[in-house]
């Protein structure tokens, strides 16, 4: 009879299974074990042997050391999701696992680096029903004042958020239903935000970031999140995003009377917000009547803008900077190499790259194949360096007439 490995951490298997979106039945099929056996491994009554651990590592794409890595106490604060209310439970479970991993990886980085201090105003409210529209407007204005933003359009929202000490990450979630999620880590007194990169839309991504910031500011101490309060809490975060990104004083004077869709599109690049979000904001500020709002939205639908607006493809989403810069600094100072960083985290390379918002292949031992390395300039066009004695101008191409 084979003996289970010593030091096996059941919670690590549960985390990985849920992060991969697998049920116990599906995982059992992949490793040729019954669901009841998976249950016994996860509740700690049994441990898999070394051979099975190796198979689990292959199937779940992780080093075997992951399964003996000590677990970290789970945060009790709710994870707020910027998503559709009917999102599958499996997707939410996976997102919670990635949020926990982000905080674990971040804790490792903070053993060597000092992050920006947290400078985020927040409400001391435990019941979301105590939060009204006026409070939301006040908190959005407080953020702008505290961060020195005035009332002008915010040019780079993620940079502002990260400078305020919020740790952000962006990577593919594998579903169009998940836009982002956030959580306060109370042991650090630091908020974390994960944004989905699946839709690759600059304007949508900015609203998602502002929405998650709304949860951070408004709902730090809200005690529970369920099907009853999900919708009003999401609406509060929506409201905050609109107030922050489109302050009444500035936005209202730029919108003409009886605005058309073309007017909203002309403001889109300046404010970095979609036409539809500006239409909603105009309605809430009573800059347009309910009848005008209906007319505008009928036009939006008629033009097929629900799925995509003009200018959407012209800009890439804002970049996450903090975590990639941390990695660069650790490499530049020889604190870590690529391999030692991965070893210290005991995670798959792809998971670490995603969590740290690094390009896929960045942490690979050998660079992934780059087509540029296969392209060579024809001999007749190779640069010939000539230096003019008087002007110091370099002539790059010595072509024959």
Secondary structure, 3 states (H helix, E strand, C coil): CCCCCCCCCHHHHHHHHHHCCCCHHHHHHHHCCCHHHHHHHHHCCCCCCHHHHHHHHHHHCCCHHHHHCCCCCCCCCCCEEEECCCCCHHHHHHHHHHHHHHHHHHHHHCCCCCCCCCCCCCCCCCCHHHCCHHHHHHHHHHHHHHCCCCCCCCCCHHHHHHHCCCEEEEECCCCCCEEEEEEEECCCCEEEEEEECCCCCHHHHHHHHHHHHHHHHHCCCCCCCCCCCHHHHHHHHHHHHHHHHCCHHHHHHHCCCCCCHHHHHHHHHHHCCCHHHHHHHHHHCCCCCHHHHHHHHHHHHHCCCCCCCCCHHHCCCCCCCHHHHHHHHHHHCCCCCHHHHHHHHCCCHHHHHHHCCCCCCCCCCCCCCCHHHHCCCCHHHCCCCEECCCCCCEECCCCCC
